Amino acid sequence: MTTRRSFLKTSAVISAGLMVGPNLFAYDKKYIGLQLYTVRDHMSKDPNATLARVAQIGYNSVEGATYTGDERFYGMDPATFAKALKQNGLIMPSAHYRLGEEQMNGSSQKGTILNDWDRAVDDASAVGIKYMVCAYLSLPERGDLEHYKRTAEALNKAGERCKKNGIQLCYHNHDFEFKQENGQYPYEILLNNTDKNLLKMEMDLYWVTKAEQDPIALIDKHPGRFPLFHVKDMDTTPQKRFTEVGNGSINFKNIFRHADKAGLKYFFVEQDICPGDPYDSITKSISYIKANLV
């Protein structure tokens, strides 16, 4: 029987846990997300119909993959796109952006971390985005470790701008950040040369694993730094191709046991290449996730 004294004691313990460990009750399991790059061809043809189909399959959260360049969300202004999301019962808590150091056709791309970032942040706020993610560094944007340190400075500055709008800046990894130079990984350079409150990480579980790194070891070393996961699986062939979640070799169950320590808030299924219609692949992935991860 619960007494007033035991109730107060339990409440105090919960309150203390929330104060000293805000990641104790980290991610909301009701949200199953999809990175829209997975259905990019469908989105380019008919974004409204694609969002409706994604929602019908069972996803209720998406991550954006376009904005850089035209400063529009799949051809829509922020208000129009926000309406399209709402009509389909979707939220978009996260979206991808580029660094913008590389020029395209001789000019700088707008809506990037280095070019017109103020507008990008304001537009993200209008859509309800909580996490703006540096998606990828092109070959010219990588360079040596000193170059990565300069990139870290730019990310810190961009993170400060995001913070003014209540948005968290993140960085999404591939495998090239785990190629050592002078005994150091570029990924660690980015982690150690940025303010942990201004830059957090979206851990792509496929690319971390392909780089022969341990996602759990990274979480243990940098607790609370990973509010976002990309959930994509790796098949068992020598080529280590992308495959549907649960169809490959990555132990998602074990990784998700460390979600609280990671600081996980949202995760997104992503499959860069699908063997057939991506709708079939994302249906298989969500079936596994519902049965095993949420």
C-alpha positions in Angstrom: 0.0 0.0 0.0 1.3 3.4 -0.9 1.5 5.8 2.1 1.8 9.5 1.9 5.4 9.2 3.2 6.4 6.6 0.6 4.7 8.6 -2.1 6.7 11.7 -1.1 9.9 9.7 -0.9 9.3 8.3 -4.4 8.5 11.7 -5.8 11.6 13.1 -4.3 13.7 10.4 -5.9 12.2 11.0 -9.3 12.6 14.8 -9.0 16.2 14.4 -8.0 16.8 12.1 -10.9 15.4 14.6 -13.3 17.5 17.4 -11.8 20.8 15.5 -11.8 20.2 13.3 -14.9 17.8 15.0 -17.4 18.4 12.1 -19.8 16.9 9.5 -17.3 13.7 9.5 -19.3 15.2 10.3 -22.6 13.3 9.5 -25.8 9.6 9.3 -26.4 8.9 5.9 -27.7 5.7 7.0 -29.4 7.7 8.6 -32.2 9.1 6.5 -35.0 10.9 8.6 -37.5 11.9 8.4 -41.1 14.7 10.3 -42.8 12.9 11.6 -46.0 16.1 11.0 -48.0 15.0 7.4 -48.1 11.9 8.4 -50.2 13.6 11.2 -52.0 12.4 10.3 -55.5 8.8 10.2 -54.3 9.2 13.5 -52.4 10.6 15.2 -55.5 7.6 14.1 -57.6 4.7 14.6 -55.1 5.7 15.6 -51.5 2.2 15.8 -50.2 1.3 12.3 -51.4 4.6 10.9 -50.1 4.0 12.4 -46.6 0.5 10.8 -46.6 1.9 7.4 -47.6 4.7 7.6 -45.0 2.1 8.4 -42.3 -0.1 5.6 -43.5 2.7 3.1 -43.1 3.0 4.2 -39.5 5.7 6.8 -39.2 4.7 9.9 -37.2 8.0 11.7 -37.3 10.2 12.7 -40.2 13.6 14.3 -40.7 14.0 16.7 -43.6 16.7 16.3 -46.3 16.2 19.4 -48.4 16.5 23.2 -47.7 20.1 23.9 -48.7 20.3 25.8 -52.0 16.8 26.9 -52.7 15.9 27.7 -49.0 12.6 25.9 -49.3 11.3 22.7 -47.8 10.6 20.3 -50.7 9.6 23.3 -52.8 7.4 24.8 -50.1 7.8 27.9 -47.9 7.9 27.1 -44.1 4.2 27.8 -43.5 3.0 25.7 -46.3 5.3 22.8 -45.4 4.3 23.0 -41.7 0.6 22.7 -42.8 1.4 19.7 -45.0 3.1 18.0 -42.0 0.1 18.8 -39.7 -2.4 17.5 -42.2 -0.7 14.1 -42.1 -0.2 13.9 -38.4 3.5 14.3 -38.7 6.1 16.3 -36.8 9.6 17.2 -38.2 11.8 17.7 -35.2 15.0 17.5 -37.2 16.3 18.5 -40.6 19.6 18.3 -42.5 21.7 21.1 -43.8 25.2 21.5 -45.4 28.3 23.3 -44.1 28.4 25.5 -47.3 32.2 25.8 -47.6 32.2 24.1 -51.0 30.9 26.2 -53.8 28.4 25.0 -56.4 28.8 26.3 -59.9 31.2 28.9 -58.7 28.9 30.4 -56.0 28.1 29.8 -52.4 25.0 27.8 -51.5 22.4 29.7 -49.5 20.8 28.2 -46.4 24.0 26.6 -45.2 25.9 26.9 -41.9 28.3 29.4 -43.5 25.8 31.2 -45.8 22.5 32.8 -44.8 22.3 30.7 -41.6 20.1 33.3 -39.9 17.3 32.7 -42.4 17.8 29.0 -42.2 17.4 29.1 -38.4 14.3 31.3 -38.6 12.7 29.1 -41.2 13.5 26.0 -39.1 11.7 27.6 -36.2 8.7 28.3 -38.3 8.4 24.6 -39.2 8.9 23.5 -35.6 12.4 22.0 -36.0 14.3 21.3 -32.8 17.5 20.0 -34.3 19.4 21.4 -37.2 22.0 18.8 -38.4 25.1 19.3 -40.4 24.5 16.4 -42.7 27.8 15.8 -44.6 31.2 17.2 -45.4 32.2 17.0 -49.0 35.8 16.1 -49.9 36.9 19.7 -50.2 35.3 20.4 -46.8 37.3 17.7 -44.9 41.0 18.4 -45.2 43.4 17.7 -42.4 42.9 17.9 -38.6 43.5 21.7 -38.6 40.8 22.1 -41.1 38.5 20.0 -38.9 39.4 22.4 -36.0 38.3 25.4 -38.1 35.1 23.5 -38.9 34.5 23.0 -35.2 34.8 26.8 -34.7 32.2 27.3 -37.4 29.9 24.8 -35.8 30.2 26.4 -32.4 29.3 29.8 -33.9 26.3 28.2 -35.8 25.3 26.4 -32.6 25.1 29.8 -30.7 22.8 31.1 -33.4 20.6 28.1 -33.1 20.4 28.4 -29.4 18.9 31.9 -29.7 15.9 30.2 -31.3 15.8 27.2 -28.9 17.2 24.9 -31.5 20.1 22.4 -31.0 22.8 22.1 -33.7 24.0 18.5 -34.4 26.5 16.8 -36.6 25.8 13.6 -38.6 28.6 11.2 -39.2 29.6 9.0 -42.0 32.7 6.7 -41.9 35.4 9.1 -43.1 35.5 10.9 -39.7 37.0 7.7 -38.3 40.1 7.6 -40.6 43.0 8.4 -38.3 45.5 11.2 -38.9 48.5 11.4 -36.5 46.7 8.9 -34.2 43.5 11.1 -34.0 40.1 10.7 -35.5 38.5 13.8 -37.1 35.3 12.8 -35.2 37.0 13.2 -31.9 38.4 16.6 -33.1 34.8 17.7 -33.7 33.7 16.4 -30.3 36.6 17.8 -28.3 36.8 21.2 -30.0 33.1 22.1 -29.7 31.0 23.1 -26.8 29.0 20.1 -25.7 25.9 22.3 -25.3 26.3 24.0 -28.7 27.0 20.9 -30.8 25.6 17.4 -30.3 25.7 14.4 -32.5 23.3 12.5 -34.7 24.9 9.0 -34.6 24.5 7.1 -37.8 24.6 3.5 -36.5 25.4 2.1 -39.9 28.4 4.3 -40.7 29.8 4.0 -37.1 29.6 0.3 -37.4 31.1 0.2 -40.9 34.0 2.3 -39.7 34.6 -0.6 -37.2 33.7 1.6 -34.2 31.5 0.7 -31.2 28.4 2.9 -30.8 28.1 1.9 -27.1 31.8 2.8 -26.5 31.2 6.2 -28.0 28.1 6.7 -25.9 30.1 5.7 -22.8 32.8 8.2 -23.6 30.5 11.1 -24.5 27.3 10.6 -22.5 24.4 12.9 -23.3 26.0 13.9 -26.6 23.8 11.8 -28.9 20.1 13.1 -29.0 19.5 11.7 -32.5 20.1 8.2 -34.1 20.0 7.2 -37.7 18.7 3.6 -37.6 19.9 1.8 -40.7 21.1 -1.8 -41.0 24.1 -3.4 -42.7 23.7 -6.7 -44.6 26.0 -9.6 -44.1 27.6 -9.6 -47.5 31.2 -8.6 -47.9 30.0 -5.4 -49.5 28.2 -4.5 -46.2 25.3 -2.9 -48.1 22.3 -1.0 -46.7 19.4 -3.1 -45.7 16.1 -2.9 -43.9 16.2 -2.5 -40.1 16.3 -6.0 -38.5 17.5 -7.6 -41.7 21.2 -7.2 -41.1 24.0 -7.5 -38.6 23.6 -4.4 -36.3 22.4 -5.2 -32.8 19.9 -2.4 -32.4 18.4 -3.9 -29.2 21.7 -3.7 -27.4 22.4 -0.2 -28.6 18.9 1.1 -27.6 19.5 -0.3 -24.1 22.0 2.7 -23.8 19.5 5.2 -25.2 19.2 7.1 -21.9 22.9 7.4 -21.5 23.2 8.6 -25.1 20.6 11.3 -24.4 18.5 10.0 -27.2 15.4 12.1 -28.0 14.5 11.0 -31.6 15.5 8.4 -34.1 15.0 8.1 -37.8 15.0 5.1 -40.1 17.2 5.7 -43.1 18.0 3.5 -46.0 20.2 5.3 -48.6 19.6 2.6 -51.3 16.6 0.2 -51.4 16.5 -2.9 -53.5 13.0 -2.0 -54.8 10.3 0.5 -53.9 11.5 2.3 -50.7 7.9 2.0 -49.4 8.4 -1.7 -49.1 11.7 -1.3 -47.3 10.4 1.3 -44.8 7.4 -1.0 -44.1 9.7 -3.9 -43.2 11.8 -1.6 -41.0 8.9 -0.2 -39.0 7.5 -3.7 -38.5 10.8 -4.7 -36.8 11.0 -1.5 -34.8 7.5 -1.9 -33.4 8.1 -5.5 -32.5 11.6 -5.0 -30.9 12.6 -1.4 -30.1 9.5 0.6 -28.9 
